[in-house]
Amino acid sequence: MPNKTVQTEVLIIGASASGLMCASQAGKRGRKVMVLDHASKPGKKILISGGGRCNFSNYDVSANNYISHNPHFCKSALSRFSQWDFIAMINEYQIPYHERDHGQLFCDNSAKDILEMLLSECEKTGVELRLKQNIENIDKTDNNTFSINTSQGKFQTNTLVIATGGLSIPKMGASPLGFKVAEQFGHHIWPTSAGLVPFTLQKYDKEKLATLSGIAVDCIVSNQRIQFRENILFTHRGLSGPAILQISSYWRAGESININLLPDHDIAALLNTRKSTQPNIKLKTVLAEVLPKRLLLSLLGQQVVDSSLQEISQIQISQISQQLQCWEIKPNGTEGYRTAEITLGGIDCNEVSSKTMQSTKIKNLYFIGEVVDVSGWLGGYNLQWAWSSGWCAGQVV
């Protein structure tokens, strides 16, 4: 006997941060809502966010913290459901949280607190969650409803919301489904790439820096368009840490980045001062006060670091300063989607309503969260976009 088609008013594909937010909001409006996901559990990416503590938002959120071909698109959603609205929500649930550097907000206990809050909000409003549903195909019927075939059965809905996320961290179930659906319905997709991702190095640099794995340094990392000041982390594969992840979203293949390892010092002035007062002191002794010895050895070489200051010429001081404060390095590439926190690019914002997140091409088709061409900085911005875009769609679907 063939499976009976399940009817619902609103069908959301993706039990993601944006999908669950949208579902709970639509449920509050009395809509019959169903969420489908191919995973065995909902909200997997929420659970790994912020190292399991969920960096759920930031005290300072603006459009400047996002990358998009339409930089104004995110403004409406972010203002209509702001970080303060989400904070009010978690306060209502008495979820303890704290602020870290740069206004980043984390749960005191676990990311599970956030997921349980969203699931509770869905449960209260009668949202039905169906897991292990592999989407096989989606069609628009003659009577303007959407027909969805999955590995578990058939569904029909008046309103379809795509909340499937991007391509980052495929082991967590990331897939290109959302982009394929958008393309199927005539949407333009901006080319996608990995963002907030560690760099791999050229063979020479990788060998030169191989001994530095585990060292973290507060730096300014820049290219010709933007700069970030945070830690960089040397790894056995290349360069990581917050400053590297941030600049990676603005990096183009073949481009060099510039690293100031000592943003609070003037190395030339420091060395000249010490040279006049302690000419016999070794360079490595002076510089070890401000940088790890292993790093100095890798960048400057044994002969230079073992020299006394009186043996070092003005030209060498200038070269040392340049090496430590304007260190130019050309990444080989990135680690790709495997470790990327976000996907850059996606569904063209010019074909989506900034107020409702509805497609301007297909009535009652909505796109929310990471599948749209809105990519946030590190620091809670991507989850805030998920909450904001999901909330906006939830008011109208």
C-alpha positions in Angstrom: 0.0 0.0 0.0 1.5 3.3 -1.0 2.6 5.8 1.7 0.0 8.4 2.4 1.1 12.0 1.6 1.6 14.0 4.9 0.1 17.5 4.6 1.4 20.5 6.6 1.0 24.3 6.3 4.7 25.0 6.8 7.5 22.6 6.0 11.1 23.5 7.0 14.0 21.5 5.7 16.8 21.7 8.3 16.6 21.3 12.0 19.3 23.9 12.2 19.7 27.1 14.3 17.7 29.1 11.8 15.2 26.3 11.0 14.3 25.7 14.7 13.9 29.4 15.3 11.7 29.8 12.3 9.6 26.7 13.3 9.0 27.9 16.9 8.0 31.4 15.6 5.6 30.0 13.0 4.2 27.6 15.6 3.5 30.6 17.9 1.3 32.0 15.2 -0.8 28.9 15.2 0.6 27.4 12.0 0.9 23.7 11.5 4.7 23.3 11.2 6.9 20.3 10.3 10.7 20.2 10.3 12.6 17.6 8.3 16.3 16.8 8.7 18.5 14.0 7.3 20.4 13.7 10.6 19.5 11.5 13.5 19.6 14.4 15.9 18.6 18.1 15.6 20.9 21.1 15.9 24.3 19.3 15.5 26.2 22.4 14.6 24.7 24.3 17.5 26.2 21.6 19.8 29.7 22.0 18.5 29.6 25.8 18.3 32.1 27.6 20.6 33.9 24.4 21.5 30.6 23.0 22.9 29.8 26.2 24.9 27.9 27.8 22.0 29.1 31.3 21.0 25.4 32.2 20.5 25.8 36.0 19.8 27.8 39.1 20.4 27.1 42.4 22.3 28.2 44.4 19.2 26.4 43.3 16.0 26.2 45.4 12.8 26.2 44.8 9.1 30.0 45.5 9.2 30.5 42.1 10.8 29.1 40.3 7.7 30.3 39.6 4.2 27.8 39.6 1.3 27.6 40.7 -2.3 24.7 42.9 -1.0 26.2 44.4 2.2 22.9 46.0 3.2 20.7 42.9 3.0 21.3 41.7 6.6 20.4 45.0 8.2 16.7 44.5 8.3 16.7 41.1 9.9 19.4 42.0 12.4 17.5 45.1 13.5 14.1 43.3 13.7 15.4 40.5 15.9 18.7 41.7 17.5 21.2 40.2 19.9 19.2 41.8 22.7 16.1 39.9 21.6 17.9 36.6 21.7 19.5 37.5 25.1 16.0 38.2 26.4 15.0 34.7 25.2 17.8 32.9 27.0 17.2 35.0 30.1 13.7 33.8 30.1 15.0 30.3 30.2 17.5 31.3 32.9 20.5 30.0 30.8 23.7 31.3 32.4 26.2 32.9 30.0 29.3 35.1 30.0 31.2 37.5 27.8 34.6 36.8 26.4 36.9 39.1 24.3 35.4 41.3 21.6 31.8 41.0 23.1 31.5 37.3 22.3 28.7 35.6 24.3 29.0 31.9 25.5 26.9 29.6 27.6 28.4 29.0 31.1 27.5 25.3 30.9 26.8 23.8 27.5 25.5 24.4 24.0 22.8 21.9 24.9 21.1 24.6 26.9 20.5 26.6 23.7 19.3 23.6 21.7 17.0 22.5 24.5 15.5 26.0 24.6 14.8 25.9 20.9 13.3 22.4 21.0 11.2 23.4 24.0 9.9 26.4 22.1 9.0 24.1 19.2 7.4 21.5 21.4 5.2 24.2 23.2 3.8 25.3 19.8 3.2 21.8 18.4 6.0 21.8 15.9 6.6 18.2 14.5 10.2 17.2 14.1 11.0 14.3 11.7 14.6 13.1 11.5 16.5 10.7 9.2 14.6 12.1 6.2 16.8 12.2 3.1 15.3 14.6 0.6 15.0 12.9 -2.8 13.2 15.5 -4.8 11.1 18.7 -4.4 8.4 19.8 -6.9 6.0 22.6 -7.2 2.5 21.3 -8.0 -0.1 22.9 -10.3 -2.1 24.1 -7.3 0.9 26.1 -6.0 1.9 23.6 -3.2 5.3 22.0 -2.8 5.6 18.2 -3.0 8.6 16.7 -1.2 9.7 13.1 -1.5 12.0 11.7 1.2 13.5 8.4 2.1 10.7 8.0 4.6 7.7 9.2 2.6 5.9 12.0 0.8 5.0 15.5 2.2 2.9 18.3 0.8 3.0 21.9 2.0 1.8 25.4 1.1 5.0 27.0 2.4 8.5 25.7 2.1 11.5 27.0 4.1 15.1 26.0 3.3 17.3 26.1 6.3 19.9 23.5 5.3 23.1 25.5 6.0 26.3 25.6 3.9 29.0 23.2 3.0 31.3 23.6 6.0 32.1 20.5 8.2 30.7 17.8 6.0 31.2 15.2 8.8 28.4 17.0 10.6 26.1 16.4 7.7 26.6 19.5 5.6 25.3 19.2 2.0 24.7 21.3 -1.1 20.9 20.6 -0.9 19.9 24.2 -0.2 21.9 25.5 -3.2 20.4 22.8 -5.5 16.9 23.7 -4.5 17.5 27.4 -5.1 19.0 26.6 -8.5 16.1 24.3 -9.3 13.8 27.3 -8.8 15.8 29.7 -10.9 17.9 31.4 -8.3 21.5 32.7 -8.9 24.1 31.2 -6.5 27.3 33.2 -5.8 30.3 30.8 -5.9 30.9 29.2 -2.6 34.1 28.8 -0.7 35.4 27.9 2.8 35.4 30.8 5.3 36.7 31.1 8.9 39.2 28.4 8.1 42.9 27.7 8.9 45.6 28.3 6.2 47.9 25.6 4.9 51.5 26.7 4.0 53.9 26.4 1.1 56.3 23.5 1.5 59.2 25.9 2.4 57.3 27.7 5.1 55.8 24.6 6.4 59.2 23.1 7.0 60.6 26.3 8.4 57.8 26.6 10.9 57.3 22.9 11.7 58.7 23.2 15.2 56.3 25.9 16.3 53.1 23.8 16.6 51.1 24.9 19.6 52.6 28.4 19.9 50.0 31.2 20.0 50.8 34.9 19.6 48.8 38.1 19.8 49.1 39.7 16.4 47.7 42.1 13.8 47.0 40.1 10.6 46.2 42.1 7.5 45.8 42.2 3.8 45.2 45.2 1.5 41.5 45.3 2.5 41.2 44.6 6.2 43.0 43.8 9.4 42.3 41.8 12.6 44.0 41.8 15.9 43.7 38.6 17.8 45.8 35.5 18.4 47.4 33.4 15.7 48.1 29.7 16.3 50.9 27.7 14.7 49.8 24.2 13.9 51.4 21.2 12.3 49.4 21.9 9.1 49.9 25.7 9.0 48.4 28.8 10.6 45.2 29.0 12.6 43.8 30.9 15.6 41.1 33.7 15.6 43.0 36.3 13.6 43.8 33.8 10.8 40.2 32.5 10.7 38.9 36.1 10.4 41.3 37.1 7.6 40.7 33.8 5.7 37.2 35.0 4.8 38.8 38.0 3.0 41.7 36.1 1.5 42.1 35.4 -2.2 44.2 32.5 -3.6 47.7 33.6 -4.4 47.6 36.6 -2.1 50.1 37.2 0.7 49.0 38.2 4.2 51.0 40.5 6.5 51.5 39.6 10.2 52.7 42.1 12.9 53.9 39.8 15.7 54.5 42.7 18.1 51.7 45.2 17.6 52.5 47.0 20.9 56.2 47.5 20.3 58.6 49.4 18.1 61.3 46.7 17.7 63.9 49.0 16.0 63.5 51.5 18.9 63.7 48.7 21.5 66.9 47.2 20.0 68.6 50.6 19.6 67.8 51.6 23.2 69.1 48.3 24.6 72.1 48.4 22.3 73.2 51.7 23.8 72.7 50.5 27.4 73.6 46.8 27.1 75.7 46.3 24.0 76.9 42.8 25.0 73.4 41.4 25.6 72.4 38.8 23.0 69.5 39.5 20.6 67.7 36.4 21.7 67.7 37.5 25.3 66.1 40.8 24.5 63.5 39.4 22.1 62.7 36.5 24.3 61.1 39.0 26.6 58.4 39.6 24.0 58.3 36.5 21.8 58.8 32.8 22.2 62.4 31.6 21.6 61.3 28.9 19.1 59.5 31.5 17.0 62.6 33.8 17.0 64.8 31.0 15.9 62.5 29.9 13.0 62.1 33.5 11.7 65.6 34.9 12.3 67.9 31.9 12.3 70.5 30.7 14.8 73.3 33.0 13.8 71.3 36.2 14.1 69.6 35.3 17.5 73.0 34.3 19.0 74.5 37.7 18.1 75.1 40.4 20.6 73.4 43.7 20.0 76.8 45.5 19.3 77.4 43.0 16.5 74.1 43.9 14.8 74.2 46.7 12.3 71.4 49.3 11.7 70.5 47.6 8.5 70.1 44.3 10.3 68.0 46.0 13.0 65.8 47.3 10.2 65.6 43.8 8.7 64.7 42.2 12.1 62.0 44.8 12.7 60.6 44.1 9.2 60.6 40.4 9.7 58.8 40.5 13.1 56.5 43.5 12.5 55.8 43.2 8.7 56.1 39.4 8.2 54.8 38.6 4.8 53.7 35.1 4.1 51.8 33.6 1.2 49.4 30.8 2.2 49.3 27.7 0.0 45.6 27.5 0.5 43.1 26.7 3.2 42.1 23.5 5.0 38.8 23.8 3.1 35.3 22.8 4.2 36.5 20.0 6.4 37.4 22.5 9.2 35.8 25.7 7.9 33.3 27.3 10.3 31.2 28.9 7.5 30.5 28.9 3.8 31.1 32.1 1.9 28.8 32.9 -1.0 25.4 31.2 -1.6 21.9 32.3 -2.7 21.9 35.8 -4.2 20.4 38.2 -1.6 19.0 40.3 -4.5 16.5 37.5 -5.1 15.3 37.2 -1.5 13.2 39.7 0.5 15.4 41.2 3.3 12.3 41.6 5.5 10.6 38.2 5.1 13.4 36.0 3.6 10.9 34.9 0.9 12.1 34.2 -2.6 11.3 37.0 -5.0 11.0 34.4 -7.8 8.8 31.7 -6.2 5.9 32.6 -3.9 6.0 30.8 -0.4 9.6 29.6 -0.9 11.9 30.9 1.8 15.7 30.8 2.4 17.2 31.4 5.9 20.5 31.1 7.7 23.8 30.1 6.1 22.4 29.0 2.7 21.9 32.7 1.9 24.9 34.9 0.8 25.5 36.3 4.3 28.6 35.2 6.1 29.5 36.5 9.6 32.8 37.1 11.4 34.0 34.7 14.1 32.4 35.7 17.4 28.7 34.7 17.4 27.7 36.6 14.3 26.7 33.6 12.3 24.4 32.2 14.9 22.9 35.7 15.4 22.2 35.7 11.6 20.5 32.3 12.0 18.3 33.6 14.8 17.5 36.8 13.0 16.7 35.4 9.6 14.8 32.5 11.1 12.8 34.8 13.3 11.9 37.1 10.4 10.7 34.2 8.2 8.8 32.8 11.2 6.6 35.9 11.4 5.2 35.4 7.9 5.4 31.8 6.8 
